[in-house]
Amino acid sequence: MQAIILAGGFGTRLAPLTYTKAKSMLPLLNKPMISYLIEALPKEIDIIVASNYKSEQLKEYFEENGIDAIINKEEKPLGTAGAVKNAEKYIDGTFLVLNSDIISSLNFREFISYHMKKNSFATISLWPVENVEEYGVVDIDANGKIKKFVEKPLRHEAPSNLINAGAYCLEMEILDYIKPNEFVSMEIEIFPRIIEEGKPFYGYTFDGYWIDVGRLSSYIEASKLLLKRNGLEYLVGNSKINGIIKETTIGDGCIIEKNANINSSIIYDECIIKENAYLENCIVANNSIVGKNASLKDVIIGEGEKIGDNAKIENERIWNKPLPKGYPQKQVGNPVRR
């Protein structure tokens, strides 16, 4: 069996972090986000990574860590279904499709077993949410068969509180539904067609945790969740800490000076946070400096940036260099419908 990990997006909602790193390589507890997905997969499953922007970072990480995976680069963004079609030559039967920006407790063996027992054509993971008005939810029967998707229903009209959780188990015949070399969405174009044709299409609901790491708030939420699950108040790499840190991760080669106060933040490698600086809900990319007495809240700082002494910044993204070559001015295609 193969697992196609979708890692070709630009991650524009997390810019400027993704100006210099592939989204799937952004760190969570000081290791790449994609590593959690790879570690959760059964060992016998072959890994195929659908990549595009900064795919060389993925290749380097896999080689350095002895991860046996195929990097299947897209010459242009192809969407969730287009990326699958682009990997067709590697697929030899039932296969998985997984979004690389999901952190969850999904048990893949149980998920695959459910798909097989239902003799399903396509099975998607489902997650319950409270705010159904913000998502597309499924209309599902008592046997787990999905009848349709309902986009952002009013609470009292919602057929369920279950959303697409970004993991799919599919039969290889689904490839016949996808046009090659085109941008095609599995969620918007392929799944509704399967339902319309009456193919067995099931949903698998699981317990535990699920986070779509797509924006500043959910990125920090995922970091705090993983800290808690590992029994940690914070995590520090090989760095010098003289300040106060809480619910925060700090990479290697950092210097946190006296009386710096860092809460609910993610600090990458080789950063300097100077005396009396205050950070809350911030992400600071590699080789950046935050000056003395600076106060930052809900701020994303791109790689190699410098925040001056006494700065007071809230709800901003800091990037003072040209946009990297090849990075889009706006989001490419459509986000995954959840």
SVG drawing of the C-alpha trace seen along z (x, -y; Angstrom):
<svg xmlns="http://www.w3.org/2000/svg" viewBox="-32 -52 56 58">
<polyline fill="none" stroke="black" stroke-width="0.4" points="0.0,0.0 1.1,-3.6 0.5,-6.8 0.6,-10.0 1.4,-12.9 0.3,-16.2 3.1,-18.7 3.0,-20.9 1.2,-23.9 2.9,-27.3 1.4,-27.8 0.5,-31.4 -1.5,-31.8 1.7,-31.2 3.9,-33.6 6.5,-34.9 7.6,-31.6 6.9,-29.8 9.0,-32.3 12.0,-30.4 10.7,-26.9 8.3,-24.4 5.2,-24.4 5.5,-20.7 9.0,-21.5 7.9,-24.1 9.0,-22.9 6.7,-21.5 8.6,-20.6 11.8,-21.3 11.2,-18.7 9.4,-19.1 5.6,-18.9 5.6,-16.2 7.6,-13.9 4.6,-13.3 2.6,-12.0 5.4,-9.7 6.0,-8.3 2.2,-7.5 2.1,-5.5 2.5,-1.7 6.1,-0.8 5.0,1.4 3.4,-1.5 5.4,-3.2 5.6,-6.9 5.2,-9.2 5.4,-13.0 3.7,-15.2 5.9,-18.3 6.4,-21.6 7.7,-24.6 11.1,-24.0 11.0,-20.3 14.8,-20.2 14.3,-20.8 12.2,-17.6 14.7,-15.6 17.6,-16.8 15.6,-16.0 14.7,-12.5 18.3,-11.7 19.8,-13.0 17.3,-11.0 17.3,-7.8 13.6,-8.1 12.7,-6.0 10.3,-8.2 9.8,-9.1 9.7,-12.9 7.2,-13.3 7.7,-16.9 4.9,-18.8 6.1,-21.2 3.0,-23.4 0.4,-23.2 -2.1,-20.5 -4.5,-20.5 -5.4,-17.5 -6.6,-15.3 -4.1,-16.5 -1.3,-15.6 -2.7,-12.1 -3.0,-11.6 0.6,-12.8 1.7,-9.9 -0.4,-7.3 2.7,-5.3 3.5,-4.5 0.1,-3.3 -0.7,0.5 -3.9,0.8 -5.8,-0.7 -3.9,-3.8 -3.9,-6.7 -4.0,-10.4 -2.9,-12.6 -2.6,-16.3 0.8,-17.1 -0.5,-20.1 -2.7,-17.9 -1.7,-16.9 -4.0,-14.3 -4.5,-11.1 -5.9,-9.1 -4.9,-5.4 -4.1,-4.5 -4.4,-0.7 -7.9,-1.1 -8.8,-3.6 -7.7,-1.2 -9.4,1.7 -12.7,-0.3 -12.4,-1.1 -11.9,2.6 -14.7,3.9 -17.1,1.4 -15.9,2.5 -15.7,-1.2 -14.7,-3.0 -13.5,-6.0 -13.3,-6.6 -12.5,-9.9 -11.6,-10.7 -14.1,-12.9 -13.7,-15.2 -16.5,-16.8 -16.5,-20.6 -18.6,-23.0 -18.7,-25.8 -20.4,-24.1 -21.1,-27.5 -17.4,-27.8 -17.0,-24.5 -18.4,-22.2 -20.0,-19.3 -21.1,-15.8 -24.6,-14.4 -24.0,-10.9 -26.3,-7.9 -26.3,-5.6 -24.0,-3.1 -21.3,-5.7 -22.2,-6.3 -21.8,-9.9 -24.8,-11.2 -23.5,-14.7 -21.5,-17.7 -23.2,-20.8 -21.1,-24.0 -21.3,-26.2 -24.8,-25.4 -26.7,-27.3 -26.3,-25.5 -29.9,-24.4 -29.9,-23.2 -26.6,-21.2 -27.0,-17.5 -24.1,-16.7 -21.1,-18.4 -18.5,-16.3 -16.0,-17.8 -13.4,-16.4 -10.3,-15.7 -7.9,-15.4 -7.1,-11.7 -8.5,-9.5 -8.4,-5.8 -9.1,-5.2 -9.4,-2.5 -7.1,-3.1 -10.1,-3.2 -10.6,-6.7 -7.7,-7.7 -10.0,-7.3 -12.0,-10.3 -9.0,-12.7 -7.7,-14.5 -3.9,-14.5 -1.7,-17.6 -4.6,-19.8 -5.4,-21.5 -8.2,-19.3 -9.7,-19.3 -10.5,-16.0 -12.9,-17.6 -14.8,-19.9 -14.7,-18.0 -14.2,-14.3 -15.9,-13.4 -19.3,-14.9 -19.1,-13.0 -18.5,-9.7 -21.5,-10.3 -23.7,-11.2 -22.7,-8.0 -23.7,-6.0 -20.2,-4.6 -19.7,-3.4 -18.4,-6.5 -17.9,-6.3 -16.8,-8.5 -14.6,-7.3 -14.9,-9.3 -12.1,-9.1 -11.4,-10.4 -8.4,-12.2 -7.1,-15.3 -7.1,-17.0 -5.5,-20.3 -5.3,-21.9 -2.0,-23.8 -2.9,-26.5 -2.6,-29.8 -0.7,-31.4 -3.3,-30.5 -3.6,-26.8 0.2,-26.4 0.7,-27.6 -2.3,-25.5 -0.6,-22.4 2.7,-23.2 1.0,-23.6 -1.0,-20.4 2.1,-18.4 3.9,-19.9 1.1,-18.8 0.9,-15.3 4.6,-14.9 4.2,-16.2 6.3,-19.3 5.8,-23.0 8.3,-24.0 11.0,-22.5 14.5,-24.0 17.1,-22.8 20.8,-23.5 20.3,-27.1 21.2,-29.6 18.1,-30.5 18.2,-33.3 14.7,-34.5 11.3,-33.1 9.5,-30.7 6.1,-29.1 4.3,-26.8 7.0,-27.6 9.5,-25.8 13.0,-27.1 15.3,-25.6 19.1,-25.3 21.7,-28.1 19.3,-30.6 20.1,-33.2 17.3,-34.2 18.6,-37.1 17.9,-38.1 14.2,-38.9 13.0,-38.1 9.4,-36.7 8.2,-34.3 4.7,-32.8 2.9,-30.4 5.4,-31.0 7.7,-29.1 11.3,-30.2 13.3,-28.7 17.1,-28.2 19.8,-30.8 17.5,-33.6 18.3,-36.2 15.6,-37.5 17.1,-40.4 16.7,-41.7 13.2,-42.4 11.5,-41.6 8.0,-40.2 6.5,-37.8 3.1,-36.2 1.6,-34.0 4.5,-34.7 6.6,-32.7 10.2,-33.8 12.0,-32.3 15.7,-31.4 18.4,-34.0 16.1,-36.7 16.6,-39.2 14.1,-40.8 15.4,-43.9 15.5,-45.0 12.2,-45.9 10.3,-45.0 6.7,-43.8 5.2,-41.5 1.8,-39.8 0.4,-37.6 3.3,-38.4 5.1,-36.2 8.7,-37.2 10.3,-36.0 13.8,-34.6 16.7,-37.0 14.6,-39.9 15.5,-42.3 13.0,-43.9 14.3,-47.1 14.6,-48.0 11.3,-49.2 9.2,-48.1 5.5,-47.5 3.9,-45.3 0.6,-43.4 -1.1,-41.3 1.6,-41.8 3.8,-39.8 7.4,-41.0 9.2,-40.7 11.4,-43.5 12.9,-41.8 11.7,-41.1 9.2,-38.3 11.1,-35.1 11.2,-34.1 8.4,-31.8 6.3,-32.6 2.7,-33.6 1.3,-37.1 -1.9,-35.3 -3.1,-31.8 -2.9,-29.3 -6.1,-27.3 -8.5,-26.4 -7.8,-25.4 -9.0,-21.9 -12.7,-21.9 -13.3,-20.9"/>
</svg>
